[in-house]
Amino acid sequence: MVEEKANLAGTNTGNLRLRHATDQISSLIFLSHSTKVFSSKWKVIRSKLDEILSILASLPQEIQASADNHPTLSGIIRSIKETTDCSTNLAQKCIEHSYSGKLLMQSDLDIIFVKFDSSVKSLSEFINSEGLLSNGNYAIVVSRPPPAASRDDIQFYVKDLLCRFKIGRIEMKKQALVSFNEVIQEDERYVKIAMEIDGLVHVLMKFLNSKEIEIQEEALKSVATLSGFDSYKSVLVGTGVISPLIRVLETGSDLGKELSTRCLMKVTANSDNAWSVSAHGGASALLKICGSGCDDAAGGELVGLACGVLRNLIGVDEIKRFVVEEGAIPMSIKLVKSKNEASQISAIDFIQVLASGNEFIRGLIVNEGGIRVLVRVLDPKSSYSSKSREKSMRALIILCSDSIGYINSLKNYNFIDHLLYFLKNGEVSIQESALRAAFWLCGSSDEFKKAMGDAGFMPEMVKFLDAKSFEAREMASETLFRLVVVPRNQKRFVQNDQNVNFLLQLVNPDEGNSGNRKNLLSIIMSLTFCNDGRKKILSSGYLKNIEKLAEDQVLDAKKIVRNLSSNRFRSMIRGIWHS
């Protein structure tokens, strides 16, 4: 492919004047890289030279071989040759530092750039007038490089696509964009090389404003892919990507709006560029989309994405206040009740971020019925997905934390019953979410500990004490410890001999669970303060596990043995413990 670029006009039939012009351009590009002064000027000149080479490369062989038979093309080539000769002379002066003055040289280089730019426009007009890049007989496209292609081959291919972006007719532009999207989605090398080519990003920005919907949508696909790379987000934003993305949100097609929100989701991650999006009216446009409350598949997806972008924006307090004033709270609560899962999940996430760290906004959410709606998501009779329910549990923890009044209101909506149901019947992921919520809830007040004990949480916690997940075992043991410190719950717990036996079995010093042993020993310790608990421990066949740990100088085990041996049940121990 590199040879194809070097021999644009062919070795046998190429027109000598065209070959000579392209050879001069290639030589000038090579020479310009040696210039140490006015580097920015030479960089933009090189970009125009690359465009000229790409356009000449796209000419059909028949046109290249008979360039002299086309007066217009012949005149353009003559002009290019004259400008190239002049540029070569200037480049030599820059290398040798033999120019008269900096201002004069800067002016000369600006003139050169304008001349080459004029040649690019003239070539584009010639190609369009001749229909050379239409779907006719002259539609010649550089083939896509193979997977093991060199960097030069990839660069040449991308530059050829850029040429077609600029001078092709609508269908050719679309085909070039489709090809570009294919390669950048499949091979990251194309992304890196494309971002290094001057002018490519600017052309994509121009396409975002295209009145041709298909062109705009393909350009959005390109930007969505490029914005997925952290190193290029700032380049896109600096080139002005946010303004056209907001315009697409306001006036684009459904697909265009969806692609635009995906782009905005990426460039606003971690609240980056939030101010820029808001300054261009993005927050209002996103609120309008969310407010539509679409329940159909496509519309619901768009609403969910728009809500996700808003979630990114409200990391900035000023923007958070603005969206709240514009009705974001009732809007998000409405979306939680929608039929589309994407909308539900995004709305719940949005509510959680809104509620974080702002007591006043939490109050507004509660007053709008936020707790009731989120608990309704947990109702086993409802049709919400497990993912929505997991999100709802997390949001409720954030919303109700630091307010005993909000926590107490959970009783009115059967929150405890719903949690218990998913501990018993939920999938693994939702069981862990329910465990986390149970741990949080039992830390709120003794009243809730009593209610959870009465409801039947303790047997469920016991079941999770030997779960595969260490996190699940840890949450279950910590929750159970909090529950059994309540005397009423202790009595209920030890009524079942299996509960005590299982605890003592799990602390076997010769087996695993050592990472969770401290919590288990704390639970057993709390049972020694209950008469029935001491009886069950002393009569258990697994008491030897405690004694063995005590002999191994495990402090908590030693304390348990002391508690057991310092009362009227001392005689039931196999021997007197000496510390």
Backbone torsions as a table, in degrees:
resi	resn	phi	psi	omega
1	MET	NA	-34.4	177.4
2	VAL	-65.9	-37.5	177.2
3	GLU	-63.8	-35.6	177.3
4	GLU	-61.1	-37.7	179.9
5	LYS	-69.5	-38.5	-177.3
6	ALA	-74.2	-24.4	-178.4
7	ASN	-118.9	60.4	-171.9
8	LEU	-57.9	-35.5	-174.2
9	ALA	-95.6	2.2	-180.0
10	GLY	89.0	159.6	-175.8
11	THR	-92.2	-20.1	-175.7
12	ASN	-109.9	-40.8	-172.0
13	THR	-111.0	-2.0	-176.2
14	GLY	-65.6	144.3	177.3
15	ASN	-71.0	131.0	-175.2
16	LEU	-60.5	-39.3	-177.8
17	ARG	-65.9	-40.4	179.0
18	LEU	-67.1	-42.4	178.7
19	ARG	-62.3	-42.3	-178.9
20	HIS	-64.5	-40.2	179.6
21	ALA	-63.8	-43.9	-179.2
22	THR	-69.3	-35.3	176.3
23	ASP	-64.0	-40.4	178.5
24	GLN	-64.2	-40.3	179.5
25	ILE	-63.6	-45.4	179.3
26	SER	-60.9	-40.9	178.8
27	SER	-65.0	-40.2	179.7
28	LEU	-65.5	-40.8	177.8
29	ILE	-59.5	-46.4	179.9
30	PHE	-62.2	-43.5	-178.3
31	LEU	-66.1	-37.8	-176.0
32	SER	-65.0	-24.9	179.1
33	HIS	-69.3	-16.3	-179.7
34	SER	-88.7	-6.4	-179.0
35	THR	-78.5	130.2	-178.6
36	LYS	-99.9	-9.5	179.2
37	VAL	-114.8	156.0	179.4
38	PHE	53.5	40.0	-174.9
39	SER	-62.5	-36.4	-179.9
40	SER	-66.7	-35.7	177.4
41	LYS	-64.5	-45.9	-178.7
42	TRP	-68.5	-28.0	179.2
43	LYS	-65.3	-44.4	-179.8
44	VAL	-72.2	-30.9	175.8
45	ILE	-65.5	-42.5	178.4
46	ARG	-60.8	-36.5	179.2
47	SER	-61.8	-37.5	177.5
48	LYS	-70.7	-37.5	177.5
49	LEU	-64.0	-40.0	177.1
50	ASP	-62.6	-39.7	178.1
51	GLU	-62.5	-43.7	-179.6
52	ILE	-61.9	-45.4	178.1
53	LEU	-60.0	-42.3	-179.4
54	SER	-64.5	-40.7	-180.0
55	ILE	-66.6	-44.1	178.8
56	LEU	-63.8	-35.3	178.6
57	ALA	-66.4	-28.7	-177.7
58	SER	-80.1	-10.5	179.7
59	LEU	-67.1	135.8	176.3
60	PRO	-58.0	150.6	-178.4
61	GLN	-57.0	-34.7	-179.6
62	GLU	-62.8	-38.8	-179.7
63	ILE	-72.0	-41.6	179.2
64	GLN	-61.1	-40.6	-176.7
65	ALA	-72.0	-20.9	-176.9
66	SER	-124.4	39.8	-177.1
67	ALA	-58.9	-36.1	-178.4
68	ASP	-67.6	-18.6	179.4
69	ASN	-82.5	-2.4	178.2
70	HIS	-116.8	95.5	-175.7
71	PRO	-51.9	-40.5	-179.0
72	THR	-64.0	-48.8	179.7
73	LEU	-64.1	-40.7	179.3
74	SER	-60.6	-40.9	179.0
75	GLY	-66.8	-37.9	179.4
76	ILE	-65.9	-43.0	-179.6
77	ILE	-64.0	-39.8	178.3
78	ARG	-61.3	-43.2	179.5
79	SER	-64.5	-41.0	178.6
80	ILE	-61.8	-42.9	-178.9
81	LYS	-62.6	-43.1	-179.5
82	GLU	-64.2	-43.0	-179.9
83	THR	-66.4	-37.4	179.3
84	THR	-65.0	-42.0	177.8
85	ASP	-58.5	-45.6	-179.9
86	CYS	-64.2	-41.0	-178.5
87	SER	-66.1	-39.5	178.8
88	THR	-60.6	-40.6	177.6
89	ASN	-63.1	-42.0	178.7
90	LEU	-66.5	-39.9	179.4
91	ALA	-61.8	-41.0	179.6
92	GLN	-63.0	-39.7	178.7
93	LYS	-65.9	-37.2	179.0
94	CYS	-67.2	-38.7	179.6
95	ILE	-65.8	-40.4	-176.6
96	GLU	-89.2	-4.3	-176.6
97	HIS	55.1	41.1	-177.0
98	SER	-107.0	16.9	-179.2
99	TYR	-81.5	159.0	-174.4
100	SER	-70.9	-41.1	-178.2
101	GLY	-163.7	154.8	-176.9
102	LYS	-65.5	-43.8	-178.1
103	LEU	-63.3	-40.9	179.2
104	LEU	-65.4	-42.5	179.4
105	MET	-65.1	-41.4	177.3
106	GLN	-58.9	-41.5	179.3
107	SER	-65.2	-42.2	179.6
108	ASP	-63.6	-40.7	-179.9
109	LEU	-67.8	-36.3	175.8
110	ASP	-62.0	-40.4	179.0
111	ILE	-64.6	-40.8	178.6
112	ILE	-61.3	-44.0	179.6
113	PHE	-59.8	-44.7	-179.7
114	VAL	-62.4	-39.3	-180.0
115	LYS	-66.0	-44.3	178.5
116	PHE	-65.8	-38.4	177.7
117	ASP	-62.1	-39.3	177.4
118	SER	-64.3	-37.2	178.3
119	SER	-65.8	-38.7	177.2
120	VAL	-60.8	-44.5	179.9
121	LYS	-64.9	-39.6	179.6
122	SER	-64.9	-42.1	178.1
123	LEU	-64.0	-40.7	179.3
124	SER	-62.7	-43.4	179.2
125	GLU	-64.1	-39.7	179.1
126	PHE	-63.1	-45.6	-178.5
127	ILE	-64.1	-42.3	179.6
128	ASN	-67.2	-38.9	-179.5
129	SER	-67.0	-31.3	179.9
130	GLU	-89.7	-7.3	-179.4
131	GLY	67.4	30.9	-173.0
132	LEU	-74.5	-22.4	179.5
133	LEU	-111.5	25.6	175.0
134	SER	-85.1	-165.9	179.9
135	ASN	-92.1	21.5	-178.6
136	GLY	-83.7	-155.8	-174.6
137	ASN	-69.3	-17.7	-174.8
138	TYR	-96.7	10.8	-177.4
139	ALA	-75.8	88.3	-179.7
140	ILE	-109.0	121.2	-178.2
141	VAL	-117.4	134.9	177.5
142	VAL	-61.8	130.4	-176.7
143	SER	-69.3	150.0	180.0
144	ARG	-67.7	134.4	-179.9
145	PRO	-62.7	152.0	176.8
146	PRO	-69.7	167.0	-177.1
147	PRO	-55.4	-33.5	-177.2
148	ALA	-95.0	22.4	-176.1
149	ALA	-63.8	153.0	178.3
150	SER	-76.2	167.3	177.3
151	ARG	-60.5	-40.3	-179.7
152	ASP	-62.8	-40.6	179.2
153	ASP	-64.7	-42.5	179.2
154	ILE	-64.8	-43.0	-179.9
155	GLN	-62.3	-42.9	179.4
156	PHE	-63.0	-40.2	179.8
157	TYR	-63.8	-46.1	-178.8
158	VAL	-65.6	-38.6	177.6
159	LYS	-65.4	-34.7	176.0
160	ASP	-64.5	-41.1	177.0
161	LEU	-63.5	-40.8	178.1
162	LEU	-60.7	-39.9	177.2
163	CYS	-59.0	-42.7	-179.2
164	ARG	-72.3	-30.4	172.3
165	PHE	-56.7	-40.4	-170.4
166	LYS	-85.5	-40.5	-170.9
167	ILE	-114.1	-9.9	-178.7
168	GLY	-73.6	158.8	172.7
169	ARG	-76.2	177.6	-169.7
170	ILE	-54.8	-47.9	-177.7
171	GLU	-65.4	-37.7	178.6
172	MET	-67.2	-40.2	176.2
173	LYS	-59.5	-45.5	-179.1
174	LYS	-61.5	-46.0	179.9
175	GLN	-61.5	-40.3	179.5
176	ALA	-65.4	-39.9	178.2
177	LEU	-65.6	-40.5	177.7
178	VAL	-60.9	-45.3	178.7
179	SER	-63.1	-41.2	179.6
180	PHE	-62.7	-43.5	-179.8
181	ASN	-64.6	-35.9	179.2
182	GLU	-62.5	-46.4	-174.8
183	VAL	-73.9	-36.9	-178.1
184	ILE	-74.7	-22.2	177.1
185	GLN	-81.1	-25.3	-175.7
186	GLU	-97.4	-26.1	-173.1
187	ASP	-143.2	115.7	-177.2
188	GLU	-66.0	-19.6	178.6
189	ARG	-60.6	-36.5	179.5
190	TYR	-65.9	-35.4	179.0
191	VAL	-63.0	-49.9	-177.6
192	LYS	-61.1	-46.1	-178.4
193	ILE	-68.1	-39.9	180.0
194	ALA	-61.6	-40.8	-178.4
195	MET	-71.5	-15.2	178.0
196	GLU	-88.1	-12.9	-177.4
197	ILE	-85.5	120.3	-178.7
198	ASP	-60.5	134.1	173.5
199	GLY	93.8	-17.8	-175.5
200	LEU	-66.6	-45.3	-179.5
201	VAL	-64.0	-38.2	179.0
202	HIS	-63.2	-37.7	178.3
203	VAL	-65.8	-41.6	177.6
204	LEU	-61.9	-39.4	177.8
205	MET	-61.8	-38.7	178.7
206	LYS	-64.2	-40.2	-179.9
207	PHE	-65.1	-29.4	179.4
208	LEU	-62.8	-23.7	178.6
209	ASN	-97.6	6.8	-177.2
210	SER	-64.7	143.2	176.0
211	LYS	-79.3	-15.5	176.0
212	GLU	-80.7	111.6	-173.0
213	ILE	-58.7	-41.5	-177.5
214	GLU	-66.4	-38.1	176.6
215	ILE	-63.1	-45.8	-179.7
216	GLN	-60.8	-43.7	-178.3
217	GLU	-66.3	-41.0	178.0
218	GLU	-65.7	-38.1	177.3
219	ALA	-64.7	-37.2	177.3
220	LEU	-64.5	-36.6	176.6
221	LYS	-62.8	-40.5	178.5
222	SER	-62.2	-48.5	-177.6
223	VAL	-65.0	-36.9	178.7
224	ALA	-61.6	-39.1	178.1
225	THR	-69.7	-47.4	-177.3
226	LEU	-64.2	-36.0	-178.4
227	SER	-72.5	-9.5	176.1
228	GLY	-76.2	-7.1	178.8
229	PHE	-103.3	119.6	-175.9
230	ASP	-55.9	-36.0	-175.6
231	SER	-71.4	-14.1	-176.6
232	TYR	-110.8	-5.7	179.3
233	LYS	-59.4	-46.5	-177.9
234	SER	-64.1	-32.7	177.9
235	VAL	-65.0	-46.5	179.8
236	LEU	-63.2	-44.3	180.0
237	VAL	-65.4	-41.2	178.9
238	GLY	-65.6	-26.5	178.8
239	THR	-81.9	-11.3	175.6
240	GLY	101.7	34.2	-175.4
241	VAL	-73.8	-25.9	-171.4
242	ILE	-68.4	-43.3	-178.0
243	SER	-58.1	-51.6	178.3
244	PRO	-65.2	-30.9	177.2
245	LEU	-63.7	-39.8	177.9
246	ILE	-66.6	-39.1	178.2
247	ARG	-61.9	-38.0	177.1
248	VAL	-63.8	-39.3	176.9
249	LEU	-57.4	-34.8	-174.6
250	GLU	-85.5	-34.7	-170.8
251	THR	-131.5	-2.8	-174.2
252	GLY	-78.2	177.7	175.9
253	SER	-72.0	170.3	178.8
254	ASP	-60.0	-44.1	178.2
255	LEU	-65.3	-41.0	178.6
256	GLY	-60.3	-42.6	179.2
257	LYS	-64.7	-40.4	179.4
258	GLU	-64.3	-44.8	178.9
259	LEU	-64.7	-38.0	179.4
260	SER	-63.5	-42.4	179.4
261	THR	-66.7	-34.1	177.3
262	ARG	-64.4	-41.1	176.5
263	CYS	-62.9	-47.2	-179.1
264	LEU	-64.0	-34.0	177.5
265	MET	-59.1	-40.4	-177.0
266	LYS	-75.2	-42.1	-175.7
267	VAL	-78.1	-12.2	178.9
268	THR	-106.7	8.6	178.7
269	ALA	-55.9	140.2	-177.8
270	ASN	60.3	28.4	178.8
271	SER	66.9	13.0	174.8
272	ASP	-62.8	140.2	175.0
273	ASN	61.9	16.3	-179.1
274	ALA	-61.2	-41.9	-179.6
275	TRP	-62.9	-40.7	-179.0
276	SER	-63.6	-42.3	178.3
277	VAL	-63.7	-44.7	-179.8
278	SER	-64.6	-39.6	-178.4
279	ALA	-63.2	-28.4	178.9
280	HIS	-91.2	12.0	178.1
281	GLY	83.9	15.8	-176.4
282	GLY	-65.2	-39.8	-178.5
283	ALA	-61.8	-43.0	179.6
284	SER	-65.9	-41.6	179.6
285	ALA	-63.8	-40.3	179.7
286	LEU	-68.4	-40.4	176.8
287	LEU	-61.4	-37.3	179.5
288	LYS	-64.8	-42.2	178.5
289	ILE	-64.7	-45.3	179.7
290	CYS	-63.5	-37.1	-179.5
291	GLY	-65.8	-19.7	179.2
292	SER	-66.5	-26.4	175.0
293	GLY	57.6	38.4	-178.1
294	CYS	-61.9	138.4	179.8
295	ASP	-111.1	-8.7	177.5
296	ASP	-73.2	164.9	-172.6
297	ALA	-57.0	-52.3	-176.7
298	ALA	-68.8	-47.6	-178.8
299	GLY	-63.1	-39.1	179.2
300	GLY	-63.9	-37.1	177.7
301	GLU	-63.2	-44.0	179.4
302	LEU	-63.2	-43.6	179.3
303	VAL	-61.5	-42.4	178.8
304	GLY	-61.6	-41.5	179.1
305	LEU	-66.3	-43.9	179.7
306	ALA	-61.8	-40.0	178.1
307	CYS	-65.1	-35.8	177.6
308	GLY	-64.6	-39.2	177.4
309	VAL	-66.0	-42.1	176.9
310	LEU	-58.8	-38.2	178.1
311	ARG	-59.8	-39.0	177.5
312	ASN	-66.3	-38.9	-175.4
313	LEU	-68.8	-35.0	-172.7
314	ILE	-77.6	7.1	168.3
315	GLY	-65.9	-17.8	174.9
316	VAL	-94.6	121.0	-172.7
317	ASP	-57.1	-40.9	-178.7
318	GLU	-63.0	-39.6	178.9
319	ILE	-70.9	-36.2	177.0
320	LYS	-59.1	-46.0	179.1
321	ARG	-62.5	-39.3	-179.1
322	PHE	-62.6	-48.2	-175.9
323	VAL	-68.5	-31.4	176.3
324	VAL	-65.0	-43.6	177.7
325	GLU	-63.2	-28.0	-179.1
326	GLU	-88.6	8.3	173.7
327	GLY	94.7	24.6	-176.8
328	ALA	-66.0	-31.3	-175.2
329	ILE	-69.3	-55.4	177.6
330	PRO	-62.3	-31.8	178.2
331	MET	-62.9	-47.3	-177.6
332	SER	-67.7	-36.8	177.8
333	ILE	-65.0	-37.3	176.5
334	LYS	-63.7	-39.2	-178.8
335	LEU	-68.7	-31.6	176.9
336	VAL	-60.1	-31.5	-178.8
337	LYS	-88.1	2.0	-178.2
338	SER	-72.2	172.4	-177.1
339	LYS	-92.0	-9.4	-177.0
340	ASN	-95.4	126.5	-175.7
341	GLU	-62.7	-40.4	-179.3
342	ALA	-61.0	-41.5	178.1
343	SER	-65.3	-43.4	-179.7
344	GLN	-58.6	-51.7	-175.2
345	ILE	-64.0	-44.5	179.5
346	SER	-63.7	-38.8	179.7
347	ALA	-66.3	-39.8	179.0
348	ILE	-65.6	-44.0	176.4
349	ASP	-59.0	-40.8	-179.3
350	PHE	-62.6	-44.8	178.7
351	ILE	-61.8	-41.0	-179.7
352	GLN	-61.7	-44.3	179.4
353	VAL	-67.5	-39.8	177.4
354	LEU	-58.3	-42.1	-174.5
355	ALA	-75.9	-20.2	-174.1
356	SER	-66.5	123.7	171.4
357	GLY	68.5	16.9	-179.7
358	ASN	-140.6	99.6	-176.0
359	GLU	-63.9	-37.3	-179.3
360	PHE	-63.2	-45.3	-179.1
361	ILE	-68.1	-35.8	175.5
362	ARG	-58.2	-41.1	178.2
363	GLY	-62.7	-40.2	177.8
364	LEU	-63.3	-40.2	-179.7
365	ILE	-64.9	-43.8	179.4
366	VAL	-63.3	-43.1	-179.7
367	ASN	-64.3	-27.0	178.2
368	GLU	-84.5	2.3	179.0
369	GLY	91.3	21.7	-176.1
370	GLY	-62.1	-42.1	-179.5
371	ILE	-64.1	-45.1	-178.5
372	ARG	-60.5	-44.0	-178.0
373	VAL	-67.1	-41.5	-178.9
374	LEU	-68.0	-38.0	177.6
375	VAL	-68.5	-33.7	178.2
376	ARG	-60.6	-31.3	177.2
377	VAL	-61.1	-30.2	-177.6
378	LEU	-83.5	-6.8	-179.5
379	ASP	-63.2	118.8	-179.1
380	PRO	-57.7	-23.4	-179.9
381	LYS	-78.8	-13.8	-179.8
382	SER	-80.9	171.0	-174.0
383	SER	-102.9	17.6	-178.7
384	TYR	-70.5	150.4	179.9
385	SER	-77.3	164.0	177.8
386	SER	-60.5	-37.9	-179.0
387	LYS	-64.6	-42.3	177.5
388	SER	-61.9	-38.8	-179.0
389	ARG	-69.0	-39.8	176.7
390	GLU	-60.6	-44.3	179.2
391	LYS	-62.2	-39.9	-177.8
392	SER	-64.1	-41.1	178.6
393	MET	-60.7	-44.4	179.9
394	ARG	-64.3	-41.2	-179.6
395	ALA	-64.8	-39.4	179.6
396	LEU	-64.9	-37.4	178.0
397	ILE	-61.4	-44.3	179.2
398	ILE	-66.8	-43.0	-174.9
399	LEU	-67.5	-38.5	-173.2
400	CYS	-96.4	-9.9	-179.3
401	SER	-60.4	147.3	176.0
402	ASP	69.0	14.9	177.1
403	SER	-143.8	103.5	-179.4
404	ILE	-64.0	-28.1	178.2
405	GLY	-65.0	-44.7	178.6
406	TYR	-65.5	-40.4	-179.8
407	ILE	-63.6	-42.6	179.9
408	ASN	-62.9	-30.4	-179.9
409	SER	-66.5	-18.7	178.5
410	LEU	-62.7	-29.6	179.4
411	LYS	-60.2	-34.8	-175.7
412	ASN	-70.0	-16.2	-175.3
413	TYR	-114.0	19.1	176.4
414	ASN	61.7	31.4	-178.9
415	PHE	-60.5	-41.8	-178.5
416	ILE	-62.2	-43.8	-180.0
417	ASP	-62.8	-39.9	180.0
418	HIS	-65.9	-41.9	178.6
419	LEU	-60.2	-46.6	-178.1
420	LEU	-62.1	-38.4	179.3
421	TYR	-59.8	-45.7	-176.6
422	PHE	-75.9	-24.0	171.7
423	LEU	-64.8	-36.1	-178.2
424	LYS	-83.4	-38.5	-167.5
425	ASN	-121.5	-5.4	-173.4
426	GLY	-77.2	165.9	172.0
427	GLU	-69.0	167.3	-175.0
428	VAL	-55.3	-45.8	-176.6
429	SER	-64.1	-41.7	-178.3
430	ILE	-76.7	-27.2	174.8
431	GLN	-63.6	-41.7	179.1
432	GLU	-66.2	-37.6	176.1
433	SER	-64.4	-40.3	178.5
434	ALA	-66.8	-37.0	175.5
435	LEU	-60.5	-45.1	-179.3
436	ARG	-62.0	-41.7	179.6
437	ALA	-67.3	-38.3	179.1
438	ALA	-65.1	-41.1	177.6
439	PHE	-61.0	-43.8	178.7
440	TRP	-64.0	-44.0	-174.2
441	LEU	-66.8	-40.7	-176.9
442	CYS	-74.5	-6.8	175.2
443	GLY	-92.5	1.7	-174.8
444	SER	-84.6	-43.6	-177.6
445	SER	-165.9	159.6	176.5
446	ASP	-65.1	-30.0	179.5
447	GLU	-62.2	-41.5	178.2
448	PHE	-70.5	-34.6	177.2
449	LYS	-61.8	-42.9	178.3
450	LYS	-64.6	-43.2	-178.8
451	ALA	-64.2	-38.8	-180.0
452	MET	-70.6	-35.8	176.1
453	GLY	-64.7	-43.4	179.5
454	ASP	-65.1	-34.6	-175.9
455	ALA	-73.9	-22.1	178.9
456	GLY	108.2	27.8	-179.2
457	PHE	-74.7	-31.2	-172.7
458	MET	-63.1	-45.4	176.9
459	PRO	-59.3	-33.2	179.0
460	GLU	-71.0	-36.7	177.2
461	MET	-64.4	-38.5	178.7
462	VAL	-59.7	-39.9	-179.4
463	LYS	-61.1	-29.5	-176.8
464	PHE	-90.0	-1.0	-176.8
465	LEU	-67.6	-22.7	176.5
466	ASP	-118.8	31.4	177.8
467	ALA	-65.0	157.7	179.2
468	LYS	-64.6	-38.4	-178.4
469	SER	-77.3	125.0	177.1
470	PHE	-62.0	-39.3	179.9
471	GLU	-60.4	-41.4	179.4
472	ALA	-66.0	-42.3	178.4
473	ARG	-61.4	-42.0	-177.6
474	GLU	-66.2	-45.8	-179.8
475	MET	-64.4	-40.0	-179.2
476	ALA	-64.5	-44.3	-178.6
477	SER	-67.7	-39.0	179.4
478	GLU	-68.4	-38.0	178.1
479	THR	-66.7	-43.9	179.7
480	LEU	-62.4	-39.5	178.1
481	PHE	-60.8	-44.1	179.7
482	ARG	-62.9	-34.4	-178.2
483	LEU	-74.7	-40.9	-173.5
484	VAL	-79.0	-7.9	175.1
485	VAL	-71.9	-15.4	176.4
486	VAL	-82.5	121.4	-175.3
487	PRO	-50.5	-41.7	-177.9
488	ARG	-63.5	-38.1	179.4
489	ASN	-71.7	-33.7	177.1
490	GLN	-59.0	-48.8	-179.0
491	LYS	-60.1	-41.4	179.7
492	ARG	-65.7	-39.7	-175.3
493	PHE	-66.3	-45.7	-174.1
494	VAL	-79.3	-5.9	175.9
495	GLN	-61.8	-26.5	179.1
496	ASN	-99.3	111.4	-178.3
497	ASP	-57.2	-33.7	-176.4
498	GLN	-63.9	-32.1	179.9
499	ASN	-60.1	-50.3	-178.0
500	VAL	-67.7	-44.5	179.4
501	ASN	-58.4	-40.9	-177.8
502	PHE	-66.0	-40.9	177.7
503	LEU	-60.2	-48.0	-178.9
504	LEU	-66.1	-33.5	178.2
505	GLN	-66.3	-37.8	-176.0
506	LEU	-69.4	-21.4	-179.2
507	VAL	-92.4	19.5	177.1
508	ASN	-53.6	118.1	-176.6
509	PRO	-66.3	-17.6	-178.6
510	ASP	-91.7	0.1	-178.1
511	GLU	-121.8	-174.2	-176.1
512	GLY	-74.9	-151.7	-179.5
513	ASN	68.2	11.2	-178.4
514	SER	-61.4	-30.8	179.7
515	GLY	-66.1	-21.3	-178.5
516	ASN	-109.8	3.7	-172.0
517	ARG	-64.1	-38.4	-177.5
518	LYS	-59.6	-44.0	178.6
519	ASN	-64.3	-40.0	-179.9
520	LEU	-64.5	-41.8	178.2
521	LEU	-64.6	-33.6	177.4
522	SER	-65.0	-38.5	178.4
523	ILE	-65.3	-47.0	179.8
524	ILE	-61.0	-40.4	178.1
525	MET	-57.7	-44.4	-178.5
526	SER	-63.4	-30.1	-179.7
527	LEU	-73.2	-20.8	179.7
528	THR	-72.3	-10.2	177.7
529	PHE	-90.5	4.3	179.8
530	CYS	-118.4	130.0	-178.3
531	ASN	-54.6	-47.7	179.7
532	ASP	-64.8	-34.3	179.3
533	GLY	-65.6	-43.3	179.1
534	ARG	-63.4	-41.6	178.7
535	LYS	-58.8	-46.8	-177.0
536	LYS	-66.2	-36.6	179.9
537	ILE	-68.0	-45.4	-176.9
538	LEU	-68.0	-28.3	-178.8
539	SER	-91.4	-1.0	-177.8
540	SER	-79.6	141.7	176.5
541	GLY	-70.4	-10.4	-178.4
542	TYR	-100.8	10.2	177.5
543	LEU	-59.3	-27.3	-179.4
544	LYS	-60.1	-25.8	177.9
545	ASN	-64.6	-40.1	178.1
546	ILE	-66.9	-44.0	-178.5
547	GLU	-62.6	-40.4	-179.9
548	LYS	-64.3	-41.9	178.3
549	LEU	-64.8	-38.1	178.3
550	ALA	-64.6	-41.6	176.5
551	GLU	-62.0	-29.3	178.4
552	ASP	-84.4	10.9	176.2
553	GLN	68.2	29.3	172.7
554	VAL	-78.0	115.5	-169.8
555	LEU	-56.4	-48.3	-177.5
556	ASP	-62.8	-37.1	178.7
557	ALA	-66.5	-39.3	177.5
558	LYS	-62.1	-39.4	179.2
559	LYS	-65.5	-38.7	179.4
560	ILE	-63.2	-44.7	180.0
561	VAL	-63.5	-40.8	177.5
562	ARG	-60.1	-44.0	179.8
563	ASN	-61.5	-38.2	-178.4
564	LEU	-73.9	-32.1	-174.2
565	SER	-92.2	-3.4	-176.7
566	SER	-102.4	24.1	-179.6
567	ASN	-138.4	-172.3	-174.5
568	ARG	-69.4	-3.0	178.0
569	PHE	-95.3	9.4	-177.1
570	ARG	-52.0	-39.9	-174.2
571	SER	-67.0	-16.9	-178.6
572	MET	-81.2	-13.3	179.0
573	ILE	-78.1	147.3	-175.8
574	ARG	-61.3	-30.9	178.8
575	GLY	-156.2	165.3	178.3
576	ILE	-77.8	129.9	-178.2
577	TRP	-83.0	128.3	175.9
578	HIS	-113.5	122.6	-179.2
579	SER	-87.9	NA	NA
